[in-house]
Amino acid sequence: MTPLLIEEAAAALSTAQRSGQHVPPLRETYGQLSINDAYAIQRVNTERRQAEGRRVVGCKIGLTSVAVQKQLGVDQPDFGILFDDMGYGDGEPIPSSILTQPKIESEVAFVIGRDLAMDNPTQVEVLNAIEYALPALEVVGSRIADWNIRITDTIADNASSSAYVLGTIPRKLSEFDLRLCGMVMERRGEPVSVGAGAACLGNPVNAVVWLARTMASLGQPLRAGDLVLSGALGPMVSVIPGDVFETRIHGLGSVRAVFEPLSTNEVHA
């Protein structure tokens, strides 16, 4: 794609975010859209958000499920950028105005304690660099109409990111089993998703290693203080305004996402 078309696609996604009017799949509008083009579109909107005053606070990893990779015809994860205004506290109301065809999934979040600026970080270097883990709920959303996405659509759309909620009790990696930790996510007390650490590329640390190597190769290495959302531990679930979700991850703790109901004006819009 030409730089002009990349700017055009990025502007369409940005407008869709603000207006709530979703766009057709980018892969259909731009037939020559490659994965590199998709990341270029993502970068344009990252720079736009930074120019608006938002801060980059880390990265999210997507497509960590082998089943989802097969569905989209890919053999690797993808990543998106996390901004300061995307984070919500445990139980803090999430406004319906930010929701874009929302779905929710349970994840392990990691906070990086030291820079990973070396070439090709090893698993040991990544393990040593992780300061602690937290339970997390990621709210994913798509600016693409009807979630009709493939790999290039979701990458361009910042890996279908929207918001996230973090628990508040940090755990060292030595305190629980990342691969075998069981997860259950409930909607108002009813289980809606179950899984385990092994669902995330076999172990969530594997996803962080992939991200650390990818970001180092791009000249944007993970730094101390960065937040990493490592990928879903079980199936994602659709969200409606007014929902309340809680996830519990064995050995790691729990966290709740509370969604504000629609206002009277929104209901009658």
N, C-alpha and C positions, 0 to 999 in steps of 0.2 A: 504493500500500500504506500501511496505517496504521503508525505508529511501533511498535506492539506486534508486528505481523507482521514488520517489518524486524528487530526484536530476536530474534524467534523463528527466523527464517531464519539470522541470524548465529550464534545459539547452536547450531543444527543443524550448520552447517559446522564450528564450533569443536569440537563433540563428535566429529564424523567424523574430524577431524584427530587427536584424541587416541586414539580407540578403534580406528581403522582400519575402522570400519563405514561404508561410503559411503552417501550419501543419494540418493534419486531426484532427477531434474532439478528444479531450483527452478521453472522455467517451467511445469512441470506441477502442482507443489504449490501454487504461487501464480500463478494464471492471469493476474492483472493486473500481473505483474512487468515494470516498465519499466527502461530503461537507467539512469535516475536512481535508481530503487529499488535496482538492483544496486550502484551505487556507494555508496549509503547503507548497504547491508549490509556492503560492504567496509570502510567507515569505522568501523562499530561494532567489527569485529574488529581493525582497526588500533589503535583506542583500547584495546581489551582487551589486546592484546599489549604496548602501551606501559605500561599499568598493571601488567603482570606484570614490567616491567623491561627489555623489549627496546627497542633504539634503531632509529629509522628512519635508513637510510644512503643511500637513493636510491630509484629507480623502475625498473621493467622495462616495456618496451613489448611488447605482443602484437598479433597479427593484422596483421603488416606484410607478409604475402604476399597479393597480389591474388587468387590462387587460393583461399586460405583465406577471405578476405573474402567472395568470391562464394559459397563453400560455406555460410557462416553467414548470408548475406543482409545484409551490412553494407558500408559504404563508407568506413570509417575504422578506425584501430587502437584498442586499448584500453590501459590501464595498470594496474599493480599496484605494491604497496609492497615495497621490499626492507628486511629487518631485519638487524641485526648478526650474528645467530646462523644466518643462511642461507648465509654465505660460507665456502668451503673453499679451501685453498691448492693449488697445482699438485701433484698426486700424493698429497695428503692423503686418507686413507681416509674415505669418506662412509658413515656407519652405515646399515644397512638399516632401522633403526627409524624413520627420517624419510621413507622412501619411500612414496608414495601413488600407485599405478598409474603409476610413473615413466616418463618419456620424456626424451630428451636432444637438445639442438640446439646448433649452433655459432653464435656471435654475436661482434660487436664491442662491447666495453665501453668507455664513455667516462667520464672523471673530469672534472667541472666545476671550473674554476679561478677563476671569478668569478661573483657573483650574476647571475641573469637575472630580476630583479624588475621590469623595465620591462613596459608593456603591449605585447602583440603583438610579441615578440622577432623580429628579422629573421634571415635566414640568416647574414649577416655577423656579427651580434652573437653568434649561437650559435657560429659557427666561432671567433671571438675568445675566447669563454668556455671552450672545451674545452681543458683543460690537456694531456691525452694520451689515447691509446687503448691497450687491451690485448686480447689474444685471450681469449675466454671460452667456457665451456660452461655452459649453463643446464639445470638439471634441473627440468622441469615435472612437475606432479602434479595430479591431480584428486580432490577429495572427492566428486564426482558419480559415481554408479555407472556403470561401463562407458564412461567418457568420453563419455557421451551428453549433449553440451553444445551450447548455442547462445550467442549473445553475452551474454545476461543471466546465464546460468549461470557462465560463466568470469569475468566482471567481478566478480560477487558473491564468487566463490572466489579473490579476489585475483589475477585474471588467471592462474589455474592455476599459481601460483608454488610453488616448493618449495626449491630450493637453487641455488647457482652456484659455479663455480670460475674463478679468474682467473689469467692468466699473470703473469709477474713482471718483464718488461722493457718499460717504457713506451715508446711511440712517438709522436712528434709527428705531426700530420696531414700535414705537408709531406713526411714520409718514405715514404709509400706512397699508392697510388691506392685510395681507399675504394670507388669504384664498381666497379672492375675487379678488385679483389683476389680471387683464386680461393681456395676453401676445400675441403678434404677432411677428413672425419671418419672415423676408423678404429676398429673394435672389435678389439682384440688383433691389429692389423696388417692387418685386412681392411677395405677401404673400404666404408662403409655409407651415406654421405651426401656429396654434392658440391654446390657452389653458388658464389656470388660476391656481392660487395657489392650489386650491382644487384638482387638478389632481395629486398632489404629496402627497400621503397618507392622503388626506383630508386637509392637511395643511403642508407646508414645515417644520414647527417646529416639527411636529410629527416625521418626518424623522430624524431630529437632535436629538430628545430625544432617538429614537431607537439606533442611532449611539453612543450617549454618554453612554448609558447603556451597549451596546455591547463592546465598547472599555474599559470601566471600568472593565467589567467582565473578559477581557483578560489581565488585568494588564497594559494596554496601554491607560490610560485616555486621553481625550482631554485636551489640555493645552492652556493657554493664548497665543494668537498669531496664533493659528491653523486656517487654512482655511478649510471650509466645503462646498462642492458642494452638494446641498441637493436633487437633482433629477429633472427629466424632468417635465416641465409644459405642454408639448404638444408633438406631434409625432416628432421623429427624422427624419432628412432629409439627403440623400446622398450628399457627397461633391465631386467636381472635382477640380483639380488645376485651379487657376484663379478665383474661385468663391469669391463673397463678400456677407456676411450675416450681417444683423442687427436685433437685437431683441429689442423690447420696452416692458417694464413691467410697468403697470400703477402704478404710485406713487413711482416707484423705479428708473426709468430712462432707458437709452439705452446703448448698447455696440455693436461694430462691430468686426467681424472676417474677415480678408483679407487673402486669400490664394495665395501664389506665383504661377504663371503659371509654367508649366514644362519648363526646360531649353532645348536648342536644342539637347543636348546629350541625355537627358531623352526621348524626343519625338522620337528619332531615335533608342533608345535602343531596 
